[in-house]
Amino acid sequence: MKLTDQDILQIEKKGLTVDKVIAQIEVFKKGIPFTNLISAATIGNGILNPDVEEQANYVSFFDTKKSEVSIVKFTPASGAATRMFKFLFQFLDEYNPEIGSINAFINRNKAKELSLFFVGLEKFPFYAEVIEKAKQLYPNFDSLNDSQQKLIFIKTMLDEDKLNFSFYPKGLLPFHKYREHNATAFEEHLFEAALYCASNGKARLHFTISEKHEDKFDEEFQRIEKIVERKKNTQFDIVFSYQKESTDTIAVTKNNEPFRQEDGSLLFRPSGHGALLDNLNDIDADIIFVKNIDNVVVFKYENEVAYYKKMLGGILLSVQEQAFQYAERLELRTVTDTEIAEITNFLKAKLNVVFSSEYDKYSKKYKIEYLMEKLNRPIRVCGMVKNEGEPGGGPFWTKDQADNISLQIVESAQIDKNIRAQKNILKNATHFNPVDIVCGVKNYKGQKYDLHEYVDHNTAFISMKTKTGKDLKALELPGLWNGSMAFWNTIFVEVPLITFNPVKTVNDLLKPAHQVK
């Protein structure tokens, strides 16, 4: 493979290096190994299940300590809403009003999602807005038959020259209908953050967005800022960032040669949410809560959701406090054999660290070094909900290529389902990852970890795509809460289903957590 001078200029202009691009091409050539599952993490085997009293103690501990630490809520929010409306776009492509009614179409195609959409139509928060717009565009709307009105409703909502909802980022769509206004997911994140991120009357939030939507987010914040600040007696410090071009990855042909566009230039592609590790790494805070933009609830459930966020935060702060004390003692090198045994037990019992089989044979000097290396890492406390058949990642015990056993969040695509034993472990998993994470990203001296040092690069993803009708291979970086956090210390905690209310399709807005009544 030979790169031209023009290629090198293009690479450097993106903030990449030639060595990094060559390394990416090598990944395509070698392929990415499947994750080796040892067992599913379950209650008592990698997942904590605090009782009511323990939960209350952790919440109280968090409330006591939160004013002593800096807190940021980090929310990936760059995704467009297009996928929410996938079944409606399919309907627009396939439906021919000259052949029959929409009801006949639903019955003929067993279109359950479409049927549910129309049954719940008036419960959607955007119903009144779409109807008003439809009547402006079609003055005879009220005189049309049922199928005509429904078709116009969908086209008014989705057509590029009308409301164009699918163009919007998911965070700026109307999610919840209140008596006097509609609330976006962005607004709900502010209300929620005020309940557990606020300290001394201020809450810090960081949203990763698409650059083309920044003006829209700014407008939304200006619209709601005073209202939310007044209702929650909280000021909001909001930062927006974009996925960096330097995290893009090169695309290759099926033969693993650089894919070239029609003008001869190299093709680079965004590398998935793992690219947001750069954004996360740039945040200066002691504690970072991570939660996706579409996982919000209406106000009547906010306190319950916030309670469990504070519980996770309390677990992190309590474990971190002990870890810092041990790290300080280890660095002084004055620990006794009894203290070494105490720290060893802490790492095993509280941070789920699996020790080398050779550890007991180490000299005292090497035990101290080993313990320090295991202890001096970022910590993540991850909420896990009971498995309800949702697609996505889950908590597992895994073994890497160096035979290290650890707790990891693993995506289904990382598992070789052709191996029966691996498939059975996946099938018997009891819990699911809702992306409800609290991160401790500083050491006991208050110094930030460089999060890039804790990534397992063998957990990237290769997928097949097309460009101008030609097949290509694309590379996604290790997922933000998967391989990008592979070498963090990890604690999994069961949280109730009320904390997990994603809006993957528009019909999810009809679920109780998104309905005021």
C-alpha positions as CSV (number, residue, x, y, z in Angstrom):
1,M,0.0,0.0,0.0
2,K,1.4,3.4,-1.0
3,L,0.1,6.7,0.2
4,T,0.5,9.8,-2.0
5,D,1.7,13.2,-0.9
6,Q,-1.9,14.3,-1.3
7,D,-3.1,11.4,0.9
8,I,-0.7,12.5,3.6
9,L,-1.9,16.1,3.5
10,Q,-5.5,14.9,3.7
11,I,-4.6,12.7,6.7
12,E,-2.8,15.4,8.6
13,K,-5.5,18.0,7.8
14,K,-7.9,15.8,9.7
15,G,-5.6,15.7,12.8
16,L,-4.7,12.1,12.1
17,T,-1.2,10.6,11.6
18,V,0.0,8.3,8.8
19,D,1.0,5.8,11.5
20,K,-2.5,5.8,12.9
21,V,-4.1,5.3,9.5
22,I,-1.7,2.4,8.7
23,A,-2.5,0.9,12.1
24,Q,-6.2,1.1,11.2
25,I,-5.6,-0.7,7.9
26,E,-3.8,-3.4,9.8
27,V,-6.8,-3.9,12.0
28,F,-8.9,-4.6,8.9
29,K,-6.3,-7.1,7.6
30,K,-6.0,-9.0,10.9
31,G,-9.7,-8.8,11.8
32,I,-11.0,-8.3,15.3
33,P,-11.3,-11.3,17.7
34,F,-14.6,-12.0,19.3
35,T,-14.9,-11.4,23.0
36,N,-14.4,-14.5,25.1
37,L,-17.2,-14.8,27.6
38,I,-16.6,-16.7,30.8
39,S,-20.1,-16.3,32.3
40,A,-22.9,-13.7,32.5
41,A,-22.6,-11.3,35.4
42,T,-25.5,-12.0,37.8
43,I,-26.7,-10.9,41.2
44,G,-24.0,-12.1,43.6
45,N,-21.6,-12.8,40.8
46,G,-20.5,-9.4,39.6
47,I,-23.8,-7.5,40.1
48,L,-24.6,-5.8,43.4
49,N,-28.2,-5.7,44.6
50,P,-28.3,-3.2,47.5
51,D,-31.3,-3.6,49.8
52,V,-33.5,-0.7,50.7
53,E,-31.4,0.4,53.7
54,E,-28.2,0.1,51.8
55,Q,-29.7,2.2,49.0
56,A,-30.7,4.9,51.4
57,N,-27.3,4.9,53.0
58,Y,-25.6,5.4,49.6
59,V,-28.0,8.2,48.7
60,S,-27.3,9.9,52.0
61,F,-23.6,9.5,51.6
62,F,-23.8,11.1,48.1
63,D,-25.8,14.0,49.3
64,T,-23.3,14.6,52.1
65,K,-20.3,14.4,49.9
66,K,-21.4,16.0,46.6
67,S,-20.6,19.5,47.5
68,E,-17.0,18.4,48.0
69,V,-16.5,17.2,44.4
70,S,-17.1,18.7,41.0
71,I,-19.8,16.9,39.0
72,V,-20.7,16.9,35.3
73,K,-23.5,15.2,33.5
74,F,-22.3,13.9,30.1
75,T,-24.9,13.2,27.5
76,P,-24.3,11.9,23.9
77,A,-26.9,13.8,21.9
78,S,-25.7,14.0,18.3
79,G,-28.0,11.3,16.9
80,A,-30.6,12.3,14.4
81,A,-34.2,11.2,15.0
82,T,-34.4,9.4,11.6
83,R,-34.5,5.9,13.1
84,M,-37.4,6.8,15.3
85,F,-39.6,7.1,12.2
86,K,-38.2,4.2,10.2
87,F,-41.5,2.3,10.1
88,L,-43.3,5.5,9.0
89,F,-40.9,6.1,6.1
90,Q,-41.4,2.5,5.1
91,F,-45.1,3.0,5.1
92,L,-44.7,6.1,2.9
93,D,-42.7,4.1,0.4
94,E,-45.1,1.2,0.3
95,Y,-48.6,2.6,0.7
96,N,-50.6,3.4,-2.4
97,P,-53.9,5.2,-1.6
98,E,-55.4,4.1,-4.9
99,I,-55.2,0.4,-3.9
100,G,-57.0,0.7,-0.5
101,S,-57.4,2.3,2.9
102,I,-54.6,2.6,5.5
103,N,-56.5,0.1,7.7
104,A,-56.5,-2.4,4.8
105,F,-52.7,-1.8,4.4
106,I,-52.2,-2.4,8.1
107,N,-54.2,-5.7,8.0
108,R,-52.5,-6.9,4.8
109,N,-49.0,-6.2,6.1
110,K,-49.6,-7.0,9.7
111,A,-48.1,-3.5,10.4
112,K,-48.4,-3.6,14.2
113,E,-46.2,-0.5,14.8
114,L,-48.2,1.5,12.3
115,S,-51.4,0.4,14.0
116,L,-50.1,1.4,17.4
117,F,-49.0,4.8,16.1
118,F,-52.5,5.6,14.9
119,V,-54.2,4.2,18.0
120,G,-52.1,6.5,20.2
121,L,-52.0,9.4,17.7
122,E,-53.6,12.1,20.0
123,K,-51.3,11.1,22.9
124,F,-48.1,12.2,21.0
125,P,-46.8,15.5,22.3
126,F,-46.5,16.8,18.8
127,Y,-50.0,15.9,17.7
128,A,-51.5,19.5,18.0
129,E,-48.5,21.0,16.2
130,V,-48.7,18.6,13.3
131,I,-52.5,19.0,13.0
132,E,-52.2,22.8,13.0
133,K,-49.5,22.7,10.3
134,A,-51.5,20.1,8.2
135,K,-54.6,22.4,8.2
136,Q,-52.4,25.4,7.1
137,L,-51.1,23.3,4.2
138,Y,-54.4,21.6,3.4
139,P,-57.4,24.0,4.1
140,N,-59.8,21.2,3.3
141,F,-58.2,18.8,5.8
142,D,-61.4,18.4,7.9
143,S,-63.4,17.3,4.9
144,L,-61.0,14.5,3.9
145,N,-61.5,10.8,4.7
146,D,-59.7,9.0,7.5
147,S,-56.9,7.5,5.3
148,Q,-56.3,10.9,3.6
149,Q,-56.0,12.7,7.0
150,K,-53.6,10.0,8.4
151,L,-51.4,10.1,5.3
152,I,-51.2,13.9,5.4
153,F,-50.4,13.8,9.1
154,I,-47.4,11.6,8.5
155,K,-46.2,13.6,5.5
156,T,-46.6,16.9,7.3
157,M,-44.5,15.5,10.1
158,L,-41.7,14.0,8.0
159,D,-41.5,15.7,4.6
160,E,-38.4,17.9,4.2
161,D,-40.4,20.9,3.0
162,K,-42.8,20.6,6.0
163,L,-42.0,19.9,9.7
164,N,-39.1,17.6,8.8
165,F,-39.0,16.0,12.2
166,S,-36.5,13.3,11.2
167,F,-33.9,15.9,10.4
168,Y,-33.8,17.1,14.0
169,P,-31.5,15.7,16.6
170,K,-33.5,13.4,18.9
171,G,-32.8,15.7,21.8
172,L,-34.8,18.5,20.3
173,L,-38.0,16.7,19.4
174,P,-41.1,17.1,21.6
175,F,-41.0,14.1,23.9
176,H,-43.5,15.0,26.7
177,K,-46.8,16.8,26.6
178,Y,-47.6,18.9,29.7
179,R,-50.6,21.1,30.3
180,E,-49.0,24.3,29.1
181,H,-46.1,23.2,26.9
182,N,-44.2,20.4,25.2
183,A,-40.9,19.3,26.7
184,T,-37.9,18.1,24.6
185,A,-35.5,15.4,25.9
186,F,-32.9,18.2,26.2
187,E,-35.2,20.1,28.6
188,E,-35.9,17.0,30.7
189,H,-32.2,16.4,31.1
190,L,-31.9,19.8,32.7
191,F,-34.7,19.1,35.1
192,E,-33.2,15.7,36.0
193,A,-29.7,17.1,36.4
194,A,-30.8,19.7,38.9
195,L,-31.8,16.8,41.3
196,Y,-28.4,15.2,41.6
197,C,-25.7,17.2,39.7
198,A,-26.4,20.6,41.3
199,S,-24.1,21.9,43.9
200,N,-24.3,25.3,45.5
201,G,-27.1,26.2,43.1
202,K,-25.3,25.3,39.9
203,A,-25.4,22.2,37.6
204,R,-22.9,21.5,34.9
205,L,-24.0,19.5,31.8
206,H,-22.0,18.5,28.7
207,F,-23.8,17.5,25.5
208,T,-22.0,16.0,22.5
209,I,-23.9,17.2,19.4
210,S,-23.6,17.5,15.7
211,E,-22.0,20.9,14.8
212,K,-24.9,21.6,12.3
213,H,-27.4,21.6,15.2
214,E,-25.6,23.8,17.7
215,D,-27.7,26.8,16.8
216,K,-30.9,24.8,17.5
217,F,-29.6,23.6,20.8
218,D,-28.7,27.2,21.8
219,E,-32.2,28.4,20.8
220,E,-33.8,25.6,22.9
221,F,-31.7,26.5,25.9
222,Q,-32.5,30.2,25.6
223,R,-36.2,29.2,25.4
224,I,-36.3,27.1,28.5
225,E,-33.4,28.4,30.6
226,K,-35.3,30.9,32.8
227,I,-38.2,28.5,33.3
228,V,-36.0,25.6,34.4
229,E,-33.8,27.8,36.6
230,R,-36.8,29.3,38.3
231,K,-38.5,25.9,38.9
232,K,-35.4,24.2,40.2
233,N,-33.6,27.2,41.8
234,T,-30.6,26.1,39.8
235,Q,-28.3,27.8,37.3
236,F,-27.1,25.7,34.4
237,D,-23.6,25.7,32.9
238,I,-23.9,23.9,29.6
239,V,-21.1,23.0,27.2
240,F,-21.6,21.6,23.7
241,S,-18.9,19.6,21.9
242,Y,-18.6,17.8,18.6
243,Q,-17.1,14.4,17.6
244,K,-13.6,15.3,16.5
245,E,-12.5,14.7,12.9
246,S,-9.3,13.3,14.3
247,T,-11.4,10.3,15.6
248,D,-12.6,9.4,12.1
249,T,-11.3,6.1,10.7
250,I,-10.3,5.2,7.1
251,A,-12.6,3.1,5.0
252,V,-11.1,0.2,2.9
253,T,-12.2,-2.0,0.1
254,K,-13.1,-5.7,0.5
255,N,-9.4,-6.3,-0.3
256,N,-8.3,-4.0,2.6
257,E,-7.0,-1.3,0.3
258,P,-7.8,2.3,1.1
259,F,-11.2,3.2,-0.4
260,R,-10.9,6.1,-2.8
261,Q,-13.7,8.5,-3.7
262,E,-14.4,9.5,-7.3
263,D,-11.9,12.4,-7.0
264,G,-9.2,10.0,-5.8
265,S,-9.2,11.2,-2.2
266,L,-9.3,8.8,0.8
267,L,-12.7,8.1,2.4
268,F,-12.9,8.6,6.2
269,R,-15.9,7.9,8.3
270,P,-17.1,8.8,11.8
271,S,-16.0,6.0,14.1
272,G,-19.1,5.5,16.3
273,H,-19.7,6.6,19.9
274,G,-16.3,5.3,20.9
275,A,-15.0,8.5,19.3
276,L,-16.6,10.4,22.2
277,L,-13.9,9.1,24.5
278,D,-12.0,12.2,23.4
279,N,-14.8,14.5,24.5
280,L,-15.2,12.6,27.8
281,N,-11.4,12.9,28.4
282,D,-11.5,16.6,27.9
283,I,-13.9,17.2,30.8
284,D,-12.4,18.4,34.1
285,A,-14.6,17.0,36.8
286,D,-14.2,14.6,39.7
287,I,-17.5,12.7,39.0
288,I,-19.1,12.3,35.5
289,F,-22.6,10.9,35.1
290,V,-23.2,9.4,31.7
291,K,-26.7,9.0,30.2
292,N,-28.1,8.9,26.7
293,I,-30.2,11.8,25.4
294,D,-33.3,9.7,24.8
295,N,-33.5,8.1,28.3
296,V,-35.7,10.6,30.1
297,V,-39.0,10.5,32.0
298,V,-41.9,12.9,32.7
299,F,-41.7,14.9,35.8
300,K,-43.6,12.6,38.1
301,Y,-40.9,9.9,37.8
302,E,-37.9,12.3,38.0
303,N,-37.3,12.0,41.7
304,E,-37.4,8.2,41.6
305,V,-34.9,8.2,38.7
306,A,-32.7,10.7,40.5
307,Y,-32.7,8.6,43.7
308,Y,-31.0,5.7,41.9
309,K,-28.5,8.1,40.2
310,K,-27.5,9.3,43.6
311,M,-27.3,5.7,44.8
312,L,-24.8,4.9,42.1
313,G,-22.9,8.1,42.9
314,G,-22.8,7.2,46.6
315,I,-21.4,3.8,45.7
316,L,-18.7,5.4,43.6
317,L,-17.8,8.0,46.2
318,S,-17.6,5.5,49.1
319,V,-15.5,3.0,47.2
320,Q,-13.3,5.8,45.7
321,E,-12.7,7.2,49.2
322,Q,-11.4,3.9,50.4
323,A,-9.4,3.4,47.2
324,F,-7.7,6.8,47.6
325,Q,-6.7,6.0,51.2
326,Y,-5.2,2.7,50.1
327,A,-3.3,4.3,47.2
328,E,-1.8,6.9,49.4
329,R,-0.6,4.2,51.8
330,L,0.8,2.1,49.0
331,E,2.7,5.0,47.6
332,L,4.5,5.5,50.9
333,R,5.7,1.9,50.7
334,T,5.2,1.5,54.5
335,V,2.3,-1.0,54.4
336,T,2.4,-4.1,56.5
337,D,1.6,-7.6,55.3
338,T,-1.7,-7.3,57.1
339,E,-2.5,-4.1,55.2
340,I,-1.5,-5.7,51.9
341,A,-4.0,-8.5,52.6
342,E,-6.6,-5.9,53.4
343,I,-6.0,-4.0,50.2
344,T,-6.0,-7.2,48.2
345,N,-9.4,-8.2,49.7
346,F,-10.8,-4.7,48.9
347,L,-9.8,-4.9,45.3
348,K,-11.3,-8.4,45.0
349,A,-14.5,-7.7,47.0
350,K,-15.3,-4.1,46.1
351,L,-13.7,-3.6,42.6
352,N,-14.2,-7.1,41.2
353,V,-10.4,-7.4,40.4
354,V,-9.4,-10.9,39.5
355,F,-5.8,-11.5,40.6
356,S,-3.0,-13.3,38.7
357,S,-2.6,-16.9,39.8
358,E,1.0,-16.0,40.6
359,Y,0.2,-13.1,42.9
360,D,0.7,-15.0,46.2
361,K,4.3,-15.9,45.1
362,Y,5.3,-12.3,44.6
363,S,7.7,-10.6,46.9
364,K,6.3,-7.8,49.1
365,K,7.8,-5.1,46.7
366,Y,6.1,-6.6,43.7
367,K,2.8,-7.1,45.5
368,I,2.8,-3.4,46.3
369,E,3.5,-2.5,42.7
370,Y,0.8,-4.9,41.5
371,L,-1.7,-3.5,43.9
372,M,-0.9,0.1,43.0
373,E,-1.3,-0.7,39.3
374,K,-4.7,-2.3,39.9
375,L,-5.9,0.4,42.2
376,N,-4.7,3.4,40.3
377,R,-7.3,3.4,37.5
378,P,-10.6,5.2,36.6
379,I,-13.7,3.7,38.3
380,R,-17.1,3.2,36.7
381,V,-20.2,2.3,38.5
382,C,-22.8,1.0,36.0
383,G,-26.5,0.6,36.6
384,M,-27.9,-2.7,35.1
385,V,-31.6,-3.5,34.6
386,K,-33.2,-6.9,34.3
387,N,-33.1,-8.3,30.8
388,E,-36.4,-7.5,29.0
389,G,-35.2,-8.6,25.6
390,E,-33.8,-5.2,24.6
391,P,-31.1,-5.3,21.9
392,G,-27.7,-4.2,23.0
393,G,-25.0,-4.8,25.5
394,G,-24.9,-6.6,28.8
395,P,-22.7,-7.4,31.8
396,F,-20.3,-10.4,31.5
397,W,-17.2,-11.9,32.9
398,T,-14.7,-12.1,30.1
399,K,-11.1,-13.3,29.4
400,D,-8.9,-11.2,27.2
401,Q,-6.0,-12.4,25.0
402,A,-3.6,-12.1,27.9
403,D,-5.9,-14.4,30.0
404,N,-7.0,-11.5,32.2
405,I,-10.5,-12.0,33.6
406,S,-12.6,-8.9,34.2
407,L,-16.1,-7.5,34.2
408,Q,-17.1,-5.9,30.9
409,I,-20.1,-4.5,29.1
410,V,-20.3,-6.6,25.9
411,E,-22.4,-6.0,22.8
412,S,-24.1,-8.9,21.1
413,A,-22.0,-8.2,17.9
414,Q,-18.8,-8.9,19.9
415,I,-19.9,-12.5,20.7
416,D,-19.3,-15.5,18.4
417,K,-22.8,-17.0,18.3
418,N,-21.5,-20.0,16.2
419,I,-19.9,-21.3,19.4
420,R,-22.7,-23.0,21.4
421,A,-21.1,-22.3,24.8
422,Q,-20.8,-18.6,24.0
423,K,-24.3,-18.4,22.6
424,N,-25.7,-20.1,25.8
425,I,-23.9,-17.6,28.0
426,L,-25.5,-14.8,26.1
427,K,-28.9,-16.5,26.1
428,N,-28.8,-16.9,29.9
429,A,-27.8,-13.3,30.7
430,T,-30.1,-11.8,33.3
431,H,-29.3,-8.1,32.9
432,F,-28.9,-5.4,30.3
433,N,-26.8,-2.3,30.0
434,P,-29.0,0.9,30.0
435,V,-26.0,3.3,29.8
436,D,-26.5,4.6,33.3
437,I,-22.9,5.1,34.4
438,V,-21.1,7.2,37.0
439,C,-17.4,7.7,36.4
440,G,-14.5,8.6,38.7
441,V,-11.8,9.9,36.5
442,K,-9.2,11.3,38.9
443,N,-6.6,9.7,41.1
444,Y,-6.2,10.3,44.8
445,K,-4.0,13.3,44.2
446,G,-6.8,15.0,42.1
447,Q,-5.0,14.4,38.9
448,K,-7.0,13.4,35.8
449,Y,-6.4,10.0,34.3
450,D,-5.7,10.0,30.5
451,L,-8.6,7.8,29.6
452,H,-6.9,6.7,26.3
453,E,-4.6,4.6,28.4
454,Y,-7.4,2.3,29.5
455,V,-8.8,1.2,26.1
456,D,-8.8,-2.3,24.7
457,H,-8.2,-1.7,21.0
458,N,-9.1,-5.3,20.3
459,T,-12.8,-4.5,20.9
460,A,-13.4,-2.3,17.8
461,F,-16.1,-3.1,15.3
462,I,-15.8,-3.8,11.5
463,S,-18.9,-3.4,9.5
464,M,-19.8,-3.6,5.8
465,K,-21.2,-0.4,4.2
466,T,-21.6,1.0,0.7
467,K,-20.6,4.2,-1.0
468,T,-21.9,5.2,-4.4
469,G,-22.9,1.6,-5.0
470,K,-19.5,0.2,-4.0
471,D,-18.9,-2.1,-1.0
472,L,-16.5,-1.0,1.7
473,K,-15.4,-1.9,5.2
474,A,-15.9,0.6,8.0
475,L,-14.1,0.7,11.4
476,E,-15.8,1.8,14.6
477,L,-13.6,2.5,17.6
478,P,-14.2,0.5,20.8
479,G,-17.6,1.6,22.2
480,L,-17.5,4.3,24.8
481,W,-18.9,2.1,27.6
482,N,-17.5,-1.1,26.1
483,G,-13.9,-1.4,25.0
484,S,-13.1,2.2,25.7
485,M,-13.5,1.5,29.4
486,A,-12.2,-2.0,29.3
487,F,-9.3,-1.4,31.8
488,W,-11.3,0.7,34.3
489,N,-12.2,-0.8,37.7
490,T,-15.8,-1.8,37.3
491,I,-18.8,-2.1,39.6
492,F,-22.2,-3.3,38.3
493,V,-25.3,-2.5,40.3
494,E,-28.9,-3.6,39.7
495,V,-31.3,-0.6,39.2
496,P,-35.1,-0.8,38.5
497,L,-36.6,-0.6,35.1
498,I,-38.1,2.8,35.8
499,T,-34.5,4.2,35.2
500,F,-34.5,2.9,31.6
501,N,-36.9,4.6,29.2
502,P,-35.2,5.0,25.9
503,V,-37.1,6.3,22.8
504,K,-35.9,4.1,20.0
505,T,-39.0,4.4,17.9
506,V,-41.7,7.2,18.1
507,N,-44.1,4.7,19.6
508,D,-42.0,4.5,22.7
509,L,-43.4,8.0,23.6
510,L,-46.7,6.2,24.3
511,K,-45.2,4.3,27.2
512,P,-46.2,5.3,30.8
513,A,-42.8,6.9,31.6
514,H,-43.4,9.4,28.7
515,Q,-47.1,10.2,29.4
516,V,-48.2,12.7,32.0
517,K,-51.6,11.1,32.6
